[in-house]
Amino acid sequence: MSISSRFNRIKEELPATVRLIAVSKLHEAPAIREAYDAGQRAFGESRVQELLAKYEQLPPDIEWHFIGHLQVNKVKQIAPFIDTVQSVDSLKLLEKLNEQAGKNRRRINVLLQVHIAREEHKFGFSFDEIEHLLESRIHETFIHLNIKGLMGIATFTGDEKQIREEFAALARLFGKLKERYFAGKEDFKELSIGMSDDYLLAIEEGSTMVRIGTKLFGERNYNYGNSI
Ligand SMILES: *Cc1c(COP(=O)(O)O)cnc(C)c1O
């Protein structure tokens, strides 16, 4: 099936309140172009070098989302154009993003990544850490950032009940943080949960943004980059 037919199928399933972020990591520019031509504008990437190469090759009105672990020393390279960093997992990264957004005279949207999976290796703030951070009110000093919400990645498991519980826990945290620290702030509204295998569950639990790769583009090419 072509990327554009897959795209249309996925779009039909998504409620109007849920945005699709097309996760194009490890797919070549022509595949992204095909989704773009079908009407998709928001794409997610998880490696800085790969993103920079694609940014240069593809149309300027693409809205790039960074969704992988971002090293503080690489922020500078993407700050001139990145629309959203969904994977903010430390105060240091927030500070650097704010600084670089200011230097580029623009605003960068960010989501705070929360660790919801039972797996150890995933990145993100713990529930306690994020409360602690917001309690300090330091986020209010980041005038070059829009803090738009939370992002989470569920455990890689076939156990639907567990995935649903993880999403529900994040949705509850989102509601609580919104009330306590972002009351009246229209911007804080996004809950980025759901990938190819679990986005329908995520939508039932309140997702406003699904990050879909495989279901749209097919299997990832793990030799990506060897050819360029
Ligand atoms: C790769 C990735 C996705 C997309 O995963 P699929 O299962 O291919 O849809 C979504 N979110 C993040 C953070 C990712 O790294």
The ligand as an ORCA input file, in Angstrom:
! r2SCAN-3c Opt
* xyz 0 1
  C      10.003      5.994     16.750
  C       9.089      6.729     17.637
  C       7.706      6.767     17.375
  C       7.041      6.025     16.235
  O       6.996      4.647     16.465
  P       6.111      3.683     15.553
  O       5.869      2.507     16.415
  O       6.949      3.361     14.353
  O       4.870      4.385     15.189
  C       6.916      7.546     18.223
  N       7.437      8.225     19.261
  C       8.753      8.205     19.534
  C       9.248      8.988     20.704
  C       9.611      7.450     18.754
  O      10.913      7.430     19.061
*
